[in-house]
Amino acid sequence: VSAIPEGLPVVVTLVLALGVWRMSKQRVLVKRLQAVEALGQASVIALDKTGTVTRNEMMVEKLYTASGTYDVVGKGYEAKGSLFQNGESIVAPDHADLMAAGRSAVLVSSARVFFHEKEGIWRVSGDPTEASLLVFGEKLGFHRDDIEKEYPRVREIPFSSDIKMRAVINREKGTNILRVVGAPEVVLPVANRIFDGTGVSEINELKKKEIAAAVASMSHAGLRVVVCAESHSVSDAIDPKNLPPLELVAIFGIADAIRSEVPAALRSAREAGIAVVMITGDHKVTAMSIARKVGIMEQESEIITGEEIRALKEAEFLKRIPSLKVYARITPELKLSIIESYKKLGHTIAMTGDGVNDALSLVAADLGVSMGKIGSEVAKDASDIILLDDNFGGIVSAIKEGRNIYKSIQRVLFYLLSTNTGEVLVILAALSVGLSIPLLPSQIIWLNMVTDGFLVVALAMEPRSQNLSKYVGHAELVTKKMLLRVLIIGTVMMCVTMLIFSWYIDQGFLKASTVALTTLAVLQWLNALNSRSATRSVFSVPLKNPYLFGAFLAVILLQILAVYTPILQSVLHTVSLGIYDWFLIISMSLSVIVADEALKLFRRIRAKRIPGEINSTYESS
């Protein structure tokens, strides 16, 4: 009975439930309790750029056509806005190239956009990039239902990360017209002509440089760049790997507003010892621009593309991972491989995502995090926790709460293991020296169920520590240093109890047993104070836990009742104690605090001499 911490299952459940409740107050929904372990140990957060770093509210902000670059002004998915060229407002119908771009943008998009009245936000059904093209076309006066009646869709190939493009064939005046929208490196090489508003012209070397400059300018501005082109008089078949010669219609620079809370949350993550990396399918230059704006990366050497990863051997890639902050042009399959690589290096990794293509990575990560508002149902189902308000800062708060849960469980574990060790050692010591066993079975149950029960629950209710950000992941629940401390405190408890028991044995077994029981009870009360921190002095940790006050009052009162009331005396086989007895018990029991204070002081001195000596959740508490 002495060796079994009966209260542990109840207390662990209580700690987990309290932690999950605290997270829910911060708009973080925990779907699986197993995720709490990963929360407490997370050392890397891999961010999906779209939807986590940015709002996933795409809007065409810049546009390049044969007649130059246009600026588009508007608000998110609202189909209202203005167009400017060289700082001057223009009327779209007066520019044939603009109207051609608007018409193609609507025809090539498959997304739907609608306003959610209750939530007061725009919702997208389909790909957000395609939604931004649809809205751009609507700003110019094109409406899908009307235009598709005039130009019915014959065939389409949806966008995929493999082909990096989307293709649609529409029937126009008895002719098939192929429209393609996709990544610049896919579409531009097969576009040899450009629509200039009145007709088409060849793309010469000068024009190629102009187009390249437009793409570079948009990418450096952090815009997602997609190219729209078309081909006339094509068959009903589409081979994405063998496109016909295309006519460039427009290059769209699509903006996605950065979440205002992200820079502060990133600083908080770094302070918490968590590495943050960004994974995106965007162009390298675009990814660099966004990452620098929010503070994820500083040097160009900290970014790598999917193509570069494929060219590396696994061992080479694993060596480079510690120096990488941004992964660009990454496919879902490659994203999964990156997650697995971090795990091979021993990291506990959290992955954020909001789209269907993020599901694999969310499942593979130690902790999958999805967005509650903009996230797809597939992403939510695959994740372990959901950020109900899409606030990235909630991830860092959740990780800190996970660390607090770990710390609370360790605090309770130390208390239970040390007190139970003390009881076991008392019994073993008595048997080894030939004395009567100081504790009767009913008394052991009293200590384990009553004294421990109140104190261990109170310890689980300790307020969250303010220095959680100093903890590093991969802390074990039970460390070698904890076990050493348990053994030392348990030995002190045994020595004090056996010493007092031997002094009183001449006064009769009942008196000696009562003194031993009360001594162990007082030792456990004081050890509860020790348990609040593994390194800080008991005198330097503010006592702000009202539950611990209540628990102390309860166990003191119950122990007095156990010693002085006839009913409990008959059950526990105790006798009344005098004032001198209490004075001796309390003064001797203080040795458990003295011993623990000496051990903590030694560890603090050693930590100053050996940097990194105190580096785990338990040792830093």
Secondary structure, 3 states (H helix, E strand, C coil): CCCCCCCHHHHHHHHHHHHHHHHHHCCEEECCCCHHHHHHHCCEEEEEHHHHHEEEEEEEEEEEECCEEEEEEECCCCCCEEEEECCEEECHHHCHHHHHHHHHHHHHCCCEEEEECCCCEEEEECCHHHHHHHHHHHHCCCCHHHHHHHCCEEEEECCCCCCCEEEEEEEECCEEEEEEEECHHHHHHHEEEEECCCCEEECCHHHHHHHHHHHHHHHHCCCEEEEEEEEECCCCCCCCCCCCCEEEEEEEEEEEEECCCHHHHHHHHHHCCCEEEEECCCCHHHHHHHHHHHCCCCCHHHEEEHHHHHCCCHHHHHHHHHHCCEEECCCHHHHHHHHHHHHHCCCCEEEEECCHHHHHHHHHCCEEEEECCCCCHHHHHHCCEEECCCCCHHHHHHHHHHHHHHHHHHHHHHHHHHHHHHHHHHHHHHHHHCCCCCCCHHHHHHHHHHHHHHHHHHHHCCCCCCCHHHCCCCCCCCCHHHHHHHHHHHHHHHHHHHHHHHHHHHHCHHHHHHHHHHHHHHHHHHHHHHCCCCCCCCCCCCCCCHHHHHHHHHHHHHHHHHHHCHHHHHHHCCCCCCHHHHHHHHHHHCHHHHHHHHHHHHHHHHHHHCCCCCCCHHHHC
